Amino acid sequence: VPVASTAAGGLRESCAEGRGRMAPIGDPAALAREIDALLDTSPDARAARQAQVDRAYDWVVANCSVQAMGDAYRDLFTRILAKS
């Protein structure tokens, strides 16, 4: 699902690098423009949206899957134990 959001909290990371459309916090006109861009039905806009969705999916699988989170916790605990 294509995403338009404000650049708040973890949304900046989730939508970075073309994974979503970002508007500055407190700028409703900019957010409206980003949403309008997602509603564009031209072939180029559709292709851009699909590329955005593909990038977002790949990022979520690589960074937010159970496997990725488990690996991140294992690595964290390994580093903590190495310091003790």
Salt bridges, closest charged atoms under 4 A:
GLU17 OE1 - ARG19 NH1 3.51
GLU34 OE1 - ARG21 NE 2.58
ASP71 OD1 - ARG74 NH1 3.19
ASP75 OD1 - ARG74 NH2 3.12
